[in-house]
Amino acid sequence: NDISILEQDIMLLWVPLATPAAAQRADAVWNYTVRPGDDIWTISRRILVDGGLWKEVQARNAVERPRALRPGTRLAIPVAWLRTRPAPTTALDVEGEAVLERGAGPARPLRAGDALEAGDRLRTGDEASLVIGFSDGSTLQLYPRTEIVLRRLGGYYGAELVDVLVELERGRLASEVEKLDGGASTFELHSPAMISAVRGTDFRVSFADDTGGEGKDGRGTTEVLRGEVTAAAAGARVALPAGFGTFSAAGAPPAPPEPLLPAAKPVEAAPKLERLPLEIALEPVETAVAYRVQVAPPATAGGTFQPMLVDRLGDGPRLR
């Protein structure tokens, strides 16, 4: 198979955050699309926490004929009113050694296709990567030497949205959070240094501990590729638009947003990886202090993450 070299990323450092997640969920609205045979009462009984909320749905959407809703009509319904359910979550791809711990049971190898549950602890080895898929189409990629706990994997009746909380204990991950036609899912990422909540965003995060993580102990990064992330700590908060990042040490406020450095380009066209070792020379990037090269199969048509085959960090623009 052809192997493509992913763009190099220049690491900033991650964000301690006073969570805006609860406010995001309280403010979030789902646009329900009326189907043939629907009326205001059947919709409310099927998807709302209290069927009696039909009056609020009718008033909020100025519905004049609740028994004769036109198919295709959109009803704005607060996500807080929706009935919740567990959201199907799956290990889509596993490269190298990844481990699953569930409850009091022994750790076992994680394999592609395994169903995941709230409370699961996942770890990747030194040369491993893992892609997790959520029911709304969002994905999470764990890089080597990363450990997370899936604390909340919630979904809603009648909506494709998910409500996910992931604890990052060490390592690095990247996320593509889908923004759906009817609304946006909510993802919370917690680490010992931060709490962050996002919707409809592509971003990368990291946290370095004292067990061999990259960077300085107790510090982390957030880098936003699409959408916006709010980061806060020590009573301060910053908004990060696409193309910006910030860093923070534990107990300190986040640094002001700074533009992400451009991806370093290979001196020669990215080669087809046929055998190892492979040496890659990159064009130097002004002010860069480190370079990372990642090698993975070509992305799918939908842009879904592929398992990482090679992940190398170096202090110069030539990596092997």
N, C-alpha and C positions, 0 to 999 in steps of 0.2 A: 504493500500500500504506500501511496505517496505520503510523506510526512512534511508538514509545513512548520516553519519556525515562527512562533508567535512573537509579537512585538515585545521588545525589552521594556521593563518598567523600572522607573527610578523611585525608590521608596522614600516616602516622608514618614511621619510617625503618628500613630493612632490616637483616638479621641476619648477622654473620660467624659461622661455625659449624664446630666440630669434628665431623666427620660421624658420626652414629649409624647410617648406612645399612648398613654391613657387618653390624652387630649385628642390625639389623632383618631383613635377608635371612636371616641364620643362624637367627634365632628364628621366622621366618614358617612357618606351616603351611597347607597346602592340603587341603581336604576333598574327596576324590574320591568321586563318586557311582557306585556299582556299576551296570553295565548288564547286560542279559540276555546270557548267554554268558561273562561275565567269570569268571576265577579269579585267584588271587593271582599266578600265574606269568605269565599273559598281560598283566596290568596292569603288572607290574614290567618285562617286556621292552619294552612299548610306550612307557612314559612315564618310566622311571627311567634315570639315568646308568649304572647297573650293575644288570642283571637279578638279580644275586645278593643284592640288598637285599630280596628278597621275605621273607626270614626276619625282618629288622628290621620290615618293614611288618606281618607277621603278629603279632609280639610286641607291637608298639606298640599295635595295635588289638584284642589278645586274640581273634584269629580262631581258632575251634576247628575249623571245617570249610573249609579253604582251597579245596577243589574245588567247593564248593557255596555260593558267596556269594549272598546274597539281593539281587536287584535293588532299588535304592534305598538300600541300606546305605551309610553314609559311612565312608571310610577316611581317617584323619588322616595326611598324608604331609608331611614337611618339604620346603619349597620347594627347599632346597639339594640334595635328591636328584633333582629333576626334570631331564630333558633340556631343553636350551635350543635356541631357534631364533630367527631374526629375526622381529620382530613387525610386521605390516603397519601402516603409518602414512601418513596422507593429509592433504593440505591441503583442509579441508572448505569453507572460505569465504575469499575474498580481496576486500578492499575497498581500492581505491586501488593504489598502487605497492608491490609486494613483490617481492623479488629472492631467487633461489636460486643459491648457489655450490656446486658439487660437484667435489671433487678439484681437478685442475689445469685443469678446463674453465672457459670464460668464464662470467661471471654472466649469468643469463637471467631474464626475468620469471616469477614464480610464479603459477600459475593454479589455480583450484578444481578438485579432482580429481587433481592431481599426486601421485604416490607419492613418499614421502620415505624417505631412507636414513640410517643412522648415518654421521656425518661431514659431513652437509649443514650449510651456513651459511645462515641466513635473516635478511633485513633488511626492515623496514617503513619506508616513507617518512614525510614530515611529516604527511600526512593519510590514513594507511593503517592497516588492521588485518588480522589474519590469525588464523584458527581452525584448529588442528591436531587431528585425531582419532586416537586410538589404538585398538587392537583390543579392549580391555576396556571401551570406552565412555567412557574418560576424555578430557577435552579440555583444550587449552591455548590461551589467547588472547593474542596479541601486540598491544600498543597501538602508536600512532605512535612513530617514531624508536627502535625496539627492534631489537637484534641478538642472535641466539642461535646456538649450535652444538649440533646433536643428536649427542651423544657416544655414547650407548648406546640402542638400541631393541631390547630383548630380550623374548622370550616363552618359553613353556614348552609342551612336548607334554602334552596331556591337561588343560591348565588354561587359563583365559582371562586369567590374570594377565599383566601386563607388568612389565618392569624397565627403567626409563627414566632416563637421565642427561642433563640439559640444562644447558649453560653459558650464563648470561645475561651478556653482555659490556656491555650498556648498555640502559637503557630500563625498561619496565614490562610485566608480564604477570600474568595471572590463570589459575588452574588449578582444574578440577573433577576430582578423582581418585576414581574409583569404588571403593566397597567392595562387592565381589561376594559372592554367597551363600556361596561356598566359601572366601573369603579376601580379601585386599586386595593390590592392586598396590603396587609401591614406586617412588616418584619421588624422584630426587635433583636438586636445583637448586644449581648452583655459580655464584658470581660472584667477582670479585676481592676481595670483602669477606667472603664467607661460603660455607658449605656447609650445605645443609639437606636432610633426608630426611623424607618424609611418606608416609602410607598412609590412604586413605579420607578425604580432606580437601578442602575448598574454601578457597583462600587467594589472596592477592595479594602480589606481591613487586616490588621495584624496585631499581635500582642506578644511581647518577648518576656519570658520568665527567666528563672535561674537554672533551667534544665537544658540549655543549649539552643534556645531560641535566638533568632537573628535580632540584631539591634541591641539597644541598651535595656537592661532588666527593668521591668515595671513600666515600660513605655510602649506606646502603640501608635498606629497610624490609621487614618481613613483617607481614601482617595476616591473622588466621585467622577465617574465616566459619563453618566447620563442621569438626569433628574436632579434632585437636591436632597441633602442630608443636613439635619440640624444637630450640631454637636455642642455639648455643654459640660462644664465641670467647675467645681470650686466657685459656684455662683455666677459663672460667665457662660455665655452661649454664642456660637457663631453659626451662620448659615453657609453651607458649602455648595455652590452651584457646580455644574458639570465642568470638568477640567481643573478643579481646585482640590487642595488637600490641606490637612492640618496635622499637628502632632501634639502630644501632651505627655507629661510625666504624671505619675500617680499623685493626686492631691493638688495638682497645679491646673490653672485654667488652660484651655486650648490656645495654641498659637494662632495669630491672625491667618486667615486663608491665604495660601500662596498658589500660583499657577503650577500645575504639574509640568515637569520637564517633558520635552518631546521624546518619543521613542527613538532610540538609536537605530540607524539603518545599517544593515550589513555592508561591508566594503564591496563584496561581490553579491550577486543575486543569490537569494537563499537556496542552498543546494538541497537535492533530494538526499535524505538520510538513508544510506544503504548499509553502513557499518560504523562501528565505533572503534577507536575514539574519533571525534570530529572536532576540529578547531574552528572557531568562528571569530572573525575580526569585525568589529563594529566601528562606525565612524564616531569619534569622540563627541560627547555632548558637553558644552560649556557648563561649568559649575557642578556637573555630576560627580559624586563621590563613590558610587558603586553602580554596577551594571548587572542585570539579570537576563539570562536567556532561557526561554521555555520552549520545548519541542512537544508538539501534539499532532494527532491526526487532523486533517482539515475539518473545520467547523461544519455542522450540518446546515441545511438550508434555513432553518429557524434560528441559527446562531447559538444553539445549545452547546454548553461546554463539552469538550472531549477530555478523556483522561490524559494527564500529563505524563509524558514518557521521560523527559529530561527537564530538570529545573536546576540551573546553576547560577550562583552569585559570585561575582568577582569585583576586585577594586580597580580593575582596568578594563579597557574595551576589547580585550582578547580573551576569550574563554574557551576551555577545552572540556 
